[in-house]
Amino acid sequence: MGNIQLSEFQYDLPEESIAKFPLKNRSESKLLIYNQAITHSRFFDIRKHLPEDATIVFNNTRVIPARLYMQKETGSNIEVFLTEPVAPHKDFAMASQAKSPVTWKCIVGNKRKWKNGQVISTKIKGTEVLASWENREEDLVMLTWDSGSFHDMIEQAGNMPLPPYMNRRAVESDKDRYQTVYGKKDGAVAAPTAGLHFTPEVLSDLGRDHTLTEVTLHVSAGTFKPVSAGNVVDHDMHREFIQIKKSTVEELLRAQTLVLTGTTTLRTLESLYWYGVKVLRGSTQFIIEKLYPYQNHKDLPLREESLEAILNHMDISGMEELTGSTEIFIIPGYKFRMTDALITNFHLPGSTLILLVAALVGDHWKNIYREALNRDYRFLSYGDSSLLFRS
């Protein structure tokens, strides 16, 4: 893999280019198209720029209001950001329906002021939530409340976990706008932001000429973790939870051109290919380690062969849905197996997402980002969009 220096993936992002709030209408964002050359459009016209009879894949995860603003008896403020369920269930669907008490792994703001044995609380709309340390060293927090499921409680008491670079608290409108219109499965603590541009009308328009299908990857807080290693290969990559239906794998097998909505969808499908490699080599455990694709593999299967192996395994096992996890790290030098084009926003300099984009389009990412800045595109989660074809 060599020495890939983080300094090569930096650029100057002016504060005024960061979108702090969404546009009034989702689909009116600008759309930059890169397909050997750069052109410009609006997102509501994306259908005009796609290949015929493409299969467009979406991540149907739904963001939970994972940020709790709590207080000690002394009045000190503590922020508890829920990142993944631990008990009584690690599965996100089951954790959503769990009754009090539950334990979650958290990122805690002002942690030094919250000691072992202290109970903190918040009360919003009549819902009171108490929090105590289950394991302070491992950032495990126990939450208790009076009645209803975890889903009911967090919808009342929680706040949308906007990215730190927005530098503001969530407002009521974020509960709608920081969700995709097709989000179904609770579990993400960050939005799959490429999907925020879609409206029911745009989806209906695309459905006339293309196949639309869905996967699930619950976006973790690790997506915001900055890369600090000089050699990016040394970055500690986060792990995320994946679900894929058998019917989706069948649609992927039939697909001629795959257009993926967002880096999370791309991570899911590229991980799916590597899971097929594992199945062909006798392993059925769906965990894709950070650097598994960069091992000295020989005689790698075609896309179709990998997917057929997965379907055969599902048939034998009587499975209708795959569940697994991935920490796949896509950096320059990666060979894409499941990606022909990517719909994505404009990302932070020096981030894992910039590295992914650079892997997809090569050094052209610099011209793409320079052009977007020169044309006053809005950057990051609530910003404008791009359609990037693989170089």
Steps between C-alpha positions, in 0.01 A plus 500: 500500500794730547515822697189710432551841659200679647648833391417411139126501577463841658342809349391842628132498597374850584253519788249676275492196269370271775121465485364553852134456399333310213340661196125553518445238229718187512534438128598856404860448609773539241629185335856466368548215253843351441525258209846563353397867490313720748151632429235660721129454555236492776417192700139479379646430153731217607304249291633669184859423599468129584573207267201314362346229713727556799446339839502775764573387854400690815583467868166485684641559848320756716673741737400476865496818713810367674613810689371550856564827684499409869574664836653410833322602819749788524380632163812403303419403140601159364453400137441128440534394135377144447711312246407130517277273712662254740222351719251341509550482121783589263273465201366847411149384415460315830672780693246745362215302659676432831343611827679683781781457599743487207875541466665685211856583410523879499714803435464720807558873492632648827581145611747615767212661693294180511635264762418137574185465709346829386161495328424766240165569335301681237127561470336600173129492413428310818759231431766475773816307423762408760859407411771334707834344424497128426873509423667841496828373353321345204249788462202273566194690628180352648178684416170461687160657442142443613316331214499414132775373271845646443372629165214686669730645766774622266251654256370712790818578692774482238645759264617442145877437497610770259868485400735711713601719206150651487584659834137528612237309690230315312169679448157345454523503118816285512289203615359491148780647289785295648318186382466357152142472375554124459659430841335199668731326747602677820866478589715771341656776708591699190299545182593336170512853364510425127139387538381830646449643147238245397129577507209262432464670161866442405477136611182448299667655195804274534283192548360536149832411333714343771495231765497639855613280786611538863759381748554595864818632656457675833734797479714527812659800669832374368415657166596836659822371654786702348793325343802594709756245377758642259482176303124450458538121508557532875158659559278306743193433285154478658272196468141526377200265497360369168175333390423389143194313381529198272275671244747790488793265435297352213440850357869580528582181311274608213634858493696628203598835653506573874448858616545524876345769714759608753827375640315279751323313219831467321667358813213254532515368146877481480490310831238268351738408219774414750255294702441297184876448477498366855208268427681358197799434727298320762414771755142613562570755774401842363769727641714699257816614671656838425772381260356166385469619135872584490625155593685300239188340351534279196240409238235740628148434372300724272219702653244248376693203641522661844127578507407152376707347781315714755160403359594132501604528865173676586297232322677219685462681834138605440592865546291790369730770637873535561631676810861590555743779566775682317796719573613504136744783428476627142806703406690577179613173348176319580345316204123545495292190442142621549509870413451662159389842623446674833257769611663687787541836675823698539707383793738632763867536406723224630206268576442133425229611257741714296729197483208293369416760234867517398502121465199525267607788272875524559671837517201651317347552846714813531353655184150394602527666840672809360223540243231457768659763723542743209132460412381553858377148564387436855712241680451217752182340638243765404694601191472433127550173313719333243468204263843343454572231242786264576823594323 
